[in-house]
Amino acid sequence: MTEKKRKVILITDGDEYAKKAVECVAKEFGGRCISSTKGNPTVLSGPEVVKLIKKAKCDPVFVMFDDSGFLGEGSGERAMKYVAQHDDIEVLGVIAVASHTRHAEWTRVDVCIDKFGELTPYGVDKFGVPEMEMGRLTGDTVYCLDELDVPVIVGVGDIGKMAKRDHYSQGSPITKKAVEIILERSGYNG
């Protein structure tokens, strides 16, 4: 008998604010946040993260990855690619987090959510303000997303922040909306 694939949502941020926001939202959706994937940069390897995902009590499993602004493919992206391409993992979607990266790494996104919780076809910056380019987001752990086969990529500003509009004390409404979009578009119904 084969093991069923674990349903996973990837998040391209791993600082303390992101951790608290993701933990808050995961609980609301009856999922699990792998809190030990927090880190700036990511310190766990792809195989270590997959082991933790498989141990999670229920789906969806929320996993954070962070490159801490390093140029090119950093530890967070290497781990994320490993997880996303693993045979036992089904990626439901990605929350791509904007940053003021010094190296202008970017990815295509399907939709973004601005700091007011409104959907926009334009990319957003770290503060959740729409930018000029359509369908494109700049961040420090997004370089490899275009290489991954995932159903939906939702762009947001700096998760857990955006002038406290996504703070966990308020239920992280922007992160929550991103998860709702991912679950809806992936067809997941827990």
NORBEL-V527313 format. One record per backbone hydrogen bond with DSSP energy under -1.0 kcal/mol. NH is the residue of the N-H (numbers start at 0). CO is the residue of the C=O. Records with the same first field share a line. If there is no record, write none. Layout:
NH=CO ; CO
This chain:
5=87
7=89
8=60
9=92
10=62
11=94
18=14
19=15
20=16
21=17
22=18
23=19
24=20
25=21
26=22
27=23
28=24
29=26
30=25
31=59
33=61
34=32
36=33
37=34
38=13
41=65
48=44
49=45
50=46
51=47
52=48
53=49
54=50
60=6
61=31
62=8
64=10
69=66
77=73
78=74
79=75
80=76
81=77
82=78
83=79
84=80
85=82
88=85
89=5
91=7
93=151
94=9
95=153
97=155
98=137
100=98
106=136
108=134
109=152
110=152
111=119
112=154
113=117
114=127
116=113
119=111
122=132
124=128
127=124
130=122
134=120
136=106
138=104
144=141
146=143
147=144
149=147
153=93
154=110
155=95
157=125
160=157
164=161
165=160
169=166
170=167
171=166
175=171
176=172
177=173
178=174
179=175
180=176
181=177
182=178
183=179
184=180
185=181
187=182
